[in-house]
Amino acid sequence: MRSPAAILRRLWQPHRGLFWLMVLLQLLSSCIVLFVQITDPPDALRLALGVMALIDSLLAWWLAARLWRESAPSTPS
């Protein structure tokens, strides 16, 4: 069984651009949600911002899965 540190090391890759793009997208979706909660915009704008936040989150999850897959330990043949 792998240690939790070894598992997290597969996602923590600050030398890769995908890692920073994933972090940026997560921060952007968090800022959008915070903006919606603080300002209480009109319904149409709230819907548009909500869709943007969901798309940002989905893209960030996709990048996290890609980082996870690409850093999988090689299995001996």
Phi and psi in degrees as GROMACS dihedral restraints (atoms count N, CA, C in turn):
[ dihedral_restraints ]
;  ai    aj    ak    al  type     phi  dphi    fc
    3     4     5     6     1   -82.6    20    10
    4     5     6     7     1   150.5    20    10
    6     7     8     9     1   -76.5    20    10
    7     8     9    10     1   156.7    20    10
    9    10    11    12     1   -59.6    20    10
   10    11    12    13     1   -34.3    20    10
   12    13    14    15     1   -65.1    20    10
   13    14    15    16     1   -38.7    20    10
   15    16    17    18     1   -67.6    20    10
   16    17    18    19     1   -35.5    20    10
   18    19    20    21     1   -68.2    20    10
   19    20    21    22     1   -45.7    20    10
   21    22    23    24     1   -67.7    20    10
   22    23    24    25     1   -27.7    20    10
   24    25    26    27     1   -62.6    20    10
   25    26    27    28     1   -24.9    20    10
   27    28    29    30     1   -68.8    20    10
   28    29    30    31     1   -27.1    20    10
   30    31    32    33     1   -94.9    20    10
   31    32    33    34     1   -32.3    20    10
   33    34    35    36     1   -81.5    20    10
   34    35    36    37     1    95.4    20    10
   36    37    38    39     1  -134.7    20    10
   37    38    39    40     1    71.6    20    10
   39    40    41    42     1   -65.2    20    10
   40    41    42    43     1   -11.2    20    10
   42    43    44    45     1   -83.3    20    10
   43    44    45    46     1    -5.6    20    10
   45    46    47    48     1  -106.5    20    10
   46    47    48    49     1   141.2    20    10
   48    49    50    51     1   -66.7    20    10
   49    50    51    52     1   -32.9    20    10
   51    52    53    54     1   -60.5    20    10
   52    53    54    55     1   -36.5    20    10
   54    55    56    57     1   -61.3    20    10
   55    56    57    58     1   -47.2    20    10
   57    58    59    60     1   -70.9    20    10
   58    59    60    61     1   -32.1    20    10
   60    61    62    63     1   -66.2    20    10
   61    62    63    64     1   -39.8    20    10
   63    64    65    66     1   -62.0    20    10
   64    65    66    67     1   -45.1    20    10
   66    67    68    69     1   -63.4    20    10
   67    68    69    70     1   -43.1    20    10
   69    70    71    72     1   -62.3    20    10
   70    71    72    73     1   -42.8    20    10
   72    73    74    75     1   -65.7    20    10
   73    74    75    76     1   -39.1    20    10
   75    76    77    78     1   -65.1    20    10
   76    77    78    79     1   -41.3    20    10
   78    79    80    81     1   -65.5    20    10
   79    80    81    82     1   -40.0    20    10
   81    82    83    84     1   -63.5    20    10
   82    83    84    85     1   -44.8    20    10
   84    85    86    87     1   -66.5    20    10
   85    86    87    88     1   -34.9    20    10
   87    88    89    90     1   -66.1    20    10
   88    89    90    91     1   -40.7    20    10
   90    91    92    93     1   -66.3    20    10
   91    92    93    94     1   -37.7    20    10
   93    94    95    96     1   -63.0    20    10
   94    95    96    97     1   -46.4    20    10
   96    97    98    99     1   -63.6    20    10
   97    98    99   100     1   -41.5    20    10
   99   100   101   102     1   -62.5    20    10
  100   101   102   103     1   -42.8    20    10
  102   103   104   105     1   -60.0    20    10
  103   104   105   106     1   -43.8    20    10
  105   106   107   108     1   -64.3    20    10
  106   107   108   109     1   -40.0    20    10
  108   109   110   111     1   -69.9    20    10
  109   110   111   112     1   -36.4    20    10
  111   112   113   114     1   -78.5    20    10
  112   113   114   115     1   -43.7    20    10
  114   115   116   117     1   -91.9    20    10
  115   116   117   118     1   -20.9    20    10
  117   118   119   120     1    52.2    20    10
  118   119   120   121     1    66.4    20    10
  120   121   122   123     1   -72.3    20    10
  121   122   123   124     1   170.2    20    10
  123   124   125   126     1   -59.9    20    10
  124   125   126   127     1   160.9    20    10
  126   127   128   129     1   -57.8    20    10
  127   128   129   130     1   -43.3    20    10
  129   130   131   132     1   -63.6    20    10
  130   131   132   133     1   -43.3    20    10
  132   133   134   135     1   -68.0    20    10
  133   134   135   136     1   -38.4    20    10
  135   136   137   138     1   -60.4    20    10
  136   137   138   139     1   -42.9    20    10
  138   139   140   141     1   -64.6    20    10
  139   140   141   142     1   -46.4    20    10
  141   142   143   144     1   -61.8    20    10
  142   143   144   145     1   -44.1    20    10
  144   145   146   147     1   -67.2    20    10
  145   146   147   148     1   -36.2    20    10
  147   148   149   150     1   -63.9    20    10
  148   149   150   151     1   -42.3    20    10
  150   151   152   153     1   -64.4    20    10
  151   152   153   154     1   -41.4    20    10
  153   154   155   156     1   -61.5    20    10
  154   155   156   157     1   -43.0    20    10
  156   157   158   159     1   -64.2    20    10
  157   158   159   160     1   -39.9    20    10
  159   160   161   162     1   -65.8    20    10
  160   161   162   163     1   -42.1    20    10
  162   163   164   165     1   -64.1    20    10
  163   164   165   166     1   -42.7    20    10
  165   166   167   168     1   -59.5    20    10
  166   167   168   169     1   -44.4    20    10
  168   169   170   171     1   -64.0    20    10
  169   170   171   172     1   -42.7    20    10
  171   172   173   174     1   -64.4    20    10
  172   173   174   175     1   -40.8    20    10
  174   175   176   177     1   -63.6    20    10
  175   176   177   178     1   -40.6    20    10
  177   178   179   180     1   -65.4    20    10
  178   179   180   181     1   -40.3    20    10
  180   181   182   183     1   -64.6    20    10
  181   182   183   184     1   -39.1    20    10
  183   184   185   186     1   -62.8    20    10
  184   185   186   187     1   -42.1    20    10
  186   187   188   189     1   -65.4    20    10
  187   188   189   190     1   -38.4    20    10
  189   190   191   192     1   -63.2    20    10
  190   191   192   193     1   -41.9    20    10
  192   193   194   195     1   -64.8    20    10
  193   194   195   196     1   -37.9    20    10
  195   196   197   198     1   -66.0    20    10
  196   197   198   199     1   -44.0    20    10
  198   199   200   201     1   -60.2    20    10
  199   200   201   202     1   -42.2    20    10
  201   202   203   204     1   -62.4    20    10
  202   203   204   205     1   -45.6    20    10
  204   205   206   207     1   -66.0    20    10
  205   206   207   208     1   -43.6    20    10
  207   208   209   210     1   -71.0    20    10
  208   209   210   211     1   -21.3    20    10
  210   211   212   213     1  -103.6    20    10
  211   212   213   214     1    18.7    20    10
  213   214   215   216     1   -64.1    20    10
  214   215   216   217     1   138.7    20    10
  216   217   218   219     1   -66.7    20    10
  217   218   219   220     1   142.0    20    10
  219   220   221   222     1   -74.7    20    10
  220   221   222   223     1   141.7    20    10
  222   223   224   225     1   -95.5    20    10
  223   224   225   226     1   135.5    20    10
  225   226   227   228     1   -68.2    20    10
  226   227   228   229     1   141.6    20    10
